[in-house]
Amino acid sequence: MLPTYRAIIENNQIRWLEEEPEQGHQRTPLKVLITVIEEAPQSADQAKSEKAAAILNRMAARNALAGITDPVAWQREIREDRSLPGREE
């Protein structure tokens, strides 16, 4: 595997961010491969997660679920749970 060095190219000059290759101190040209790292756009999933987190934070600030005394009963009521066929209690 080829060694990797972090750097920035500015005005056609390479500025090493961390350690630089040993050959970088020499006056002879140094052959390199450059990979441009683009900032990844925000994914749709990440945007949805951030939106959901914001909604949950607002709900928590308003104490929106304080009236639910029995969460299991509330969930059954919301989901309208019914007995499954062949599994009557």
Secondary structure as the mmCIF struct_conf table of DSSP 4:
data_model
#
loop_
_struct_conf.conf_type_id
_struct_conf.id
_struct_conf.beg_label_comp_id
_struct_conf.beg_label_asym_id
_struct_conf.beg_label_seq_id
_struct_conf.end_label_comp_id
_struct_conf.end_label_asym_id
_struct_conf.end_label_seq_id
STRN STRN1 ALA A 7 GLU A 10
TURN_TY1_P TURN_TY1_P1 ASN A 11 ASN A 12
STRN STRN2 GLN A 13 TRP A 16
BEND BEND1 LEU A 17 GLU A 18
HELX_RH_3T_P HELX_RH_3T_P1 GLU A 22 HIS A 25
BEND BEND2 GLN A 26 THR A 28
HELX_LH_PP_P HELX_LH_PP_P1 GLU A 38 SER A 43
HELX_RH_AL_P HELX_RH_AL_P1 ALA A 44 ARG A 62
TURN_TY1_P TURN_TY1_P2 ASN A 63 GLY A 67
BEND BEND3 THR A 69 THR A 69
HELX_RH_AL_P HELX_RH_AL_P2 PRO A 71 ARG A 79
TURN_TY1_P TURN_TY1_P3 GLU A 80 GLU A 80
HELX_LH_PP_P HELX_LH_PP_P2 SER A 83 LEU A 84
TURN_TY1_P TURN_TY1_P4 PRO A 85 GLY A 86
#
